[in-house]
Amino acid sequence: MVAIPQKIMIFQQNNSGKGKIEGITRFGNNLFNIEILDIDQTFPPVIDDTGPFLPEDIRADLVLDFLRHPDLSHDLSLICLKKGIPVVASGKKSRIKGVLTPPT
């Protein structure tokens, strides 16, 4: 029986998830289909509208959040909550249901 790859969507800023992506690729035994969304720009301390930077629709089994800006992370988590997609956001603080925040 052939395993269907789990679709993981990774959100990162300035290669912040590079090491984890390399690890998944190297040790994942082709069990994961990875899509990476890079957001590489400088932001002000507060982003009033994250809409232009985040996709309206996310199709994934799991989202990994390596975004550095808290407004982007928060709104990404809300999008995933609506879609029922679990999020892993290591080292972050989030109180949104479905977001796992293990220590780094």
C-alpha positions as CSV (number, residue, x, y, z in Angstrom):
1,M,0.0,0.0,0.0
2,V,1.3,3.4,-1.0
3,A,1.1,6.2,1.7
4,I,-0.6,9.4,0.6
5,P,1.8,12.3,1.4
6,Q,0.6,14.7,4.1
7,K,0.3,18.2,2.7
8,I,2.2,20.7,4.9
9,M,2.1,24.4,4.1
10,I,5.0,26.3,5.7
11,F,4.8,30.1,6.2
12,Q,8.2,31.8,6.8
13,Q,9.9,35.2,6.8
14,N,13.5,35.6,5.7
15,N,14.2,31.8,5.6
16,S,13.1,31.5,9.3
17,G,12.0,27.9,8.7
18,K,15.0,26.8,6.6
19,G,16.4,24.3,9.0
20,K,13.0,22.6,9.7
21,I,12.2,22.5,6.0
22,E,15.6,20.8,5.3
23,G,14.9,18.3,8.1
24,I,11.4,17.4,6.8
25,T,12.8,17.1,3.3
26,R,15.8,15.0,4.3
27,F,14.2,12.7,6.9
28,G,10.5,12.7,5.8
29,N,10.9,9.7,3.6
30,N,8.6,11.3,0.9
31,L,5.7,11.2,3.3
32,F,5.2,15.0,3.1
33,N,4.2,17.3,0.2
34,I,5.6,20.7,1.3
35,E,4.4,24.0,0.0
36,I,6.4,27.1,1.2
37,L,5.1,30.6,1.3
38,D,7.9,33.2,1.8
39,I,7.0,36.6,3.1
40,D,10.3,38.5,2.8
41,Q,9.8,42.1,3.6
42,T,10.0,44.6,6.4
43,F,6.8,45.4,8.3
44,P,5.8,48.1,10.7
45,P,5.2,47.1,14.3
46,V,1.4,46.8,13.6
47,I,-0.1,45.5,10.4
48,D,-3.7,46.6,10.3
49,D,-4.6,44.5,7.3
50,T,-2.7,41.2,6.7
51,G,-4.9,40.3,3.8
52,P,-2.4,41.3,1.1
53,F,0.2,39.0,2.6
54,L,-1.7,35.9,3.5
55,P,-3.7,33.6,1.1
56,E,-7.5,33.7,1.4
57,D,-7.7,30.0,1.0
58,I,-5.3,27.4,2.5
59,R,-5.4,23.8,1.5
60,A,-3.2,21.7,3.8
61,D,-3.3,19.0,6.4
62,L,-1.0,21.0,8.6
63,V,0.4,24.5,8.7
64,L,3.8,25.3,10.2
65,D,4.1,29.0,11.2
66,F,7.7,30.4,11.2
67,L,6.5,34.0,10.6
68,R,8.2,36.6,12.7
69,H,5.5,39.2,12.8
70,P,2.8,38.5,15.5
71,D,0.0,40.1,13.4
72,L,0.7,37.7,10.5
73,S,0.9,34.7,12.8
74,H,-2.4,35.7,14.6
75,D,-4.3,36.1,11.4
76,L,-2.8,33.0,9.8
77,S,-4.1,31.1,12.9
78,L,-7.6,32.5,12.5
79,I,-7.7,31.5,8.8
80,C,-6.6,27.9,9.8
81,L,-9.1,27.8,12.6
82,K,-12.0,28.5,10.2
83,K,-10.7,25.8,7.9
84,G,-10.0,23.2,10.7
85,I,-6.3,23.1,9.9
86,P,-4.0,22.5,12.8
87,V,-1.1,24.9,13.2
88,V,2.3,24.4,14.8
89,A,3.9,27.7,15.9
90,S,7.0,26.7,17.9
91,G,8.0,29.2,20.6
92,K,5.1,31.5,20.1
93,K,2.2,32.4,22.4
94,S,-1.2,31.8,21.0
95,R,-4.6,31.2,22.5
96,I,-6.3,30.3,19.3
97,K,-7.9,26.8,19.2
98,G,-5.9,24.4,17.1
99,V,-2.6,26.2,17.4
100,L,0.2,24.1,19.1
101,T,3.0,26.2,20.5
102,P,5.8,23.8,21.7
103,P,9.0,25.4,23.0
104,T,11.7,25.7,20.5
